[in-house]
Amino acid sequence: MTTAAGATELSSVDGRDVSLGLAGAAVAVCAWSAGTILAKGIEMGGLAIGAYRFWIFSALIIAWMALRRTPFTWRIIKLSMWGGIALGTDIALFFSAVKLTSIVNATIIGSLQPVLVGVVAAKFFGETIRARDALWSVVALAGVIVIIGTSADDAVSNWRGDLLAVGALLSWSGYFIASKQSKSKMTSLEFTAGTSVWSGLICTPLGFLFGQDMSLPSAKNIGLLLVMIAVSGIVGHVLMNWSLVRIPLWIGSTFTLLIPVFSALLAWVFFDEAILLIQGIAMACVIAALAVVVRGQSSAAKASAAHKALLEDGGVDAEPSSS
């Protein structure tokens, strides 16, 4: 049963909007998963990929905005600053973390994002998480930990790297929160453009600082970067930012637990990377658990929308009788 606070939150937007937002978030995390696989084929350092990816991406978005007679202004740069710094910092910190600690450690720490964002969403956005949804989210998180843990082939760990991974976790969470807050200030397209420029500004000097090759990419790498931009950028970031203003923040964050699942499946398809039986079971558990959460949210949104419509109809009917 949805609590009163939860009903109020969901009824603030159209029930159809919530359903579209849920679908959009699901597609976005699938796109991010594909981006992870594409990055494996690009023969460039992580920060170099981030720099070229976000500069090209931001140029394309700004050009599209110009065609739509929506100028990219300093106001957008200013209002998207915190979201852009958070996104750029996440890329830089995670790249540094995996250089010092195991990928398993860094990825599992990053998977804790829904827990942190859930606390923030409840305290500062008034979102109510039902006990049933929280339980299924924990099941999904446990499944992700099993998927990552059982694929470990690197026992190297370092507390400095783990701390950097925690910093990446905080930055990634900050990006989601900034995206949610941007609704009252700018469109999702403007926010995406602004954060892309900020990310490019952060990744470029750090790429030089860490001694990465920042020269122009080869034709092959440019092609893969353009595909990554189309998939992870246009489909992933644009769609997630669009969805986060239509669904609860904690739901959008929880959807990120699907990234390791789809990344592993795509790696199996395209790189013939083995999937253990226990990983397959864990993947099924993650997908099933999140499906239950999404179904519950969709039902709650429809019920809230129907209740709101009844109240509005009741108010119209009652008005003549009071005159």
N, C-alpha and C positions, 0 to 999 in steps of 0.2 A: 504494500500500500504506500502510495506517495505521501510524504508529509506535506503540511501546509506550505512550508517554505519552498519545498521542491515544486509544488504545483504552481506557486506564484512565479517562480523562476521560469518554468517551462511555458507558462501561459503568456509570458512577456513577448514571445514570438509565435508566429503561426506554426501549427503542428506540422504542416507540410515543410516549412523551413527547417525544422528540427530534423526531420527525416532526410532531407536533402543534405543537411550539414553532416549527419552521421555517415551518409554514403560518400560525401566528399572527403571526409577525414580518412575513411578506409582506403579510398583510391590514392590519397596523398601519401600514406605510409607505404603503400605498394610501390609508388613511384620512387620514394626515397630508398627503398630496398633495391630497386633496379639501379639507382645511382651508385650504390655501394659496389655493385658488381661491375659497373662500367668503369669505376675508378681503378679497379684492379688491372684493367687493360691499358690504362694511360701511363705512359713511361715518363712520369714527372713526379716530383716530390709533393707531399700532401699540401703544403702551404702554397706551392706554385699552382697546383690544381685549383685551390680555393681562390687565389688571386685572379687567375685568368677566367675561371668560371664565373665569378661574381662581377667582374668588369664587363665581360661580354653580355652576361644576363641583364645587368642594369642598363646597358646601352640599348638592348633590344626592347626592354620595357619602356624606357624613356621615349624611344622612337614611336612605340605603339601609342603611348599617352599623347604624344604630339599629333599623331594622325587623328586621334579622337578629340583634339582641341582641349586637352587637359594638360596644361604646362607643368613641368617638373620644377618646383620652386624651392627657395631656401627654407620656406616654411615646412615643406615635407622633410627636408634634411634635418631640420631642428626637431620636429615632432617624432621622427623615427630614430633619433639618436640612440636612446637606451636599448631599443630592440636590435638595432644594427650592431652596437657594441657587444651586446650579449651573444649574437649569432657569430660574429667574427671571433670573439674571445673563445667561444666553445670550440670552433675549428682549430684555433691555435693551441689551446690547452689539451684537447684530446690528442692531437698529433704529437705533442710533446710527451704526453702521458704514455702512449704506446711505445715510445722510444726508451722509456725507463722501466716500465713495468709490463707485465704480461697483457696481451690483448684481452684475455679472459677477465682479468681483474678490472681493466678499464671498462669493458663492455658491461659487466655485471653492475658496476657502480653506476654507469649511465642508465641502466635499466630501472634504477630506483627512482627515476624522475616522477612517475605517477604518484608515488607516495608523498614526495615533497610538494608537488603541484596540488595534490588533493588537500593538503593541510592549508596551503595558501588560498585555494579556491573556497574552502569552507570559512576561513577567517576573514578574508578581505572581499570576497565576491558574494558572500551569502549563499553559496551553493550547498545543498544538502545531499549527502551521499547515503543512500539507503544501505542498511546493513547487508542485505543480500548482494547488492552490487559491489560493495567493498570486499565481501568474501570471494566472489567470483574473480575480482581483480587480483586478489592475492593468489588465487589458483593460477591465473595467467602469468603473474610474476614468477611464481615457483616454476612453472613450465619453461619460461625463458631462461632461468638460471640453470635448469637441467640441460637445455639445448646448448647453452654456451659452455657450461662446465664439462660436459661429456665430449666436447670437441677440442678440449685443451691439448695442445701439443708443445706448449712452451711453459716451462715451470719457473721462468724468471719473474721475480716480483721485487718491487722496491717501494719503500714507503713514500719516497718523494714522488714517484710516478703515480702512486695511489692518490696522493694529495692533489696532484694536477688533475686526475680523473674526477675527483670531487669538485674541483673548480669548474671543470667542463660540465658536470652535472648541474651546478648552480647556474652557469651561464645559459645552458640549454633550457632550463626551467624558466629563467628570466626572459628568454625569447618568447616562449609561449605566453607568459603573463603579459608582456608588452603587446603582443599581438591581440590578446583579448581586450586590453585597455584601449587599443587604437580605434575601436569602433566609433567612439564619439568625436574623434579628431580628424580622421581621414578615411578614405576608402581602403579596402584590402589591397588593391593594386598599387596605390600610392605608398602604403606601408611596405609592401614587398620591394618596390623600387628603392625606397629610402634605405632599408636595411641591407639591400644588396650593395649599394654604394659604400655604406659604412664597412661592410665585411671586406670589400675590396681594399679599402683604405687601411684596414688592420692587417690583412694577410700579406699585402705587398711588402711593406718594410720588414715584417717578421720573416718573410721568405729570404730576403737578402741577409738579415741578421743571422739566420740559421745556416747560411751558406748554401742554400738551394739554387739550382740552375733556374734563373728567372728569364732566360732568353726566350725568344718566340718559339712556340711549340711547332713540331713537325706537322705536315699535312695530316698524317694519321691521327696524331693527338688532337689537332684542331677538330677533326671530324668527330672523334669520340667526345670531346668537350661539348660540341654543339648538341650531340645526342643527349648527353648528361644534362645540359641546360634545359633542353626540351622536356625531358622526363622529370628529373629531380626539381628543376627550377620552376618551369611553367606549370607543370601538372602538380608537382609536390608542394612547393612553397606557396604558390598563388592559391591553390585549392585549399590547403590547410588554413591559411590566413583568412580565406573566405568562409571556411567552415567554423572557425573558432568564435566568430561573432554570432553564430546561430545555434551553437550547442554549448553545454556546460564545459568549462575549462578542463575539469578533471577527466572528462570523457575523451577530449581530444588528446590529452597527455597519455591516457591509458592505451589509446590506439597505437602509440609508438612501440608497444610490446610486440606488435606484429612484424616490426622491421627485421629482427633476427630470424623469425620464422620464414618470411618470404625471401630474405637474403640467402638462407641455407637452401631453400628449394631452388632458387635461380642458380646458385653455385652448383647444385647437383645436376641441373639441366644443361648448363652451358660449359661448366668446367669439370664435370664428371667427379665432383667431390662427394665422397661417401656420406650417407646419412645412416647413423646407427639406428637400430630398432628402438632403443629407449628415446632417441631424439625424435623419431617419427611419432611415438606415443605422446611425448611432451608437446610437439607441434599441434597435434590433434586436440590436446587439452587446452592449449592457449587459444586456438581458434574457437573451440566450443564455448569456453568460458566467456570470451569477449562477445560471442554471438548472443549469449544469454543476457549480458549487460546491455547490448544494443537493442535487443528485442524489448527488454524492460523499459528502456528509455523511450523507444518509439511508442510503446503502448501508453506510457505515462504522458507523453506529449500530446497524443491524440485525445486522451481522456481529459487533459487539462484544457485543450482547445475546445472540445465539445462542451465542457462545463462553462467556459468563458462565453461561448456562443449562447448557451441557455440563459446565462445571467443577463447578457445584452438584450436578448429577445424579451426576457421578463421585464427589463427596465422600460423597453418601448411599449409593451402592453400595459404596464402599470401607469404610464404617464397620462393617457387620456382619462382614466378613471379617477385621477386625483384632481382633475380640473372641474 
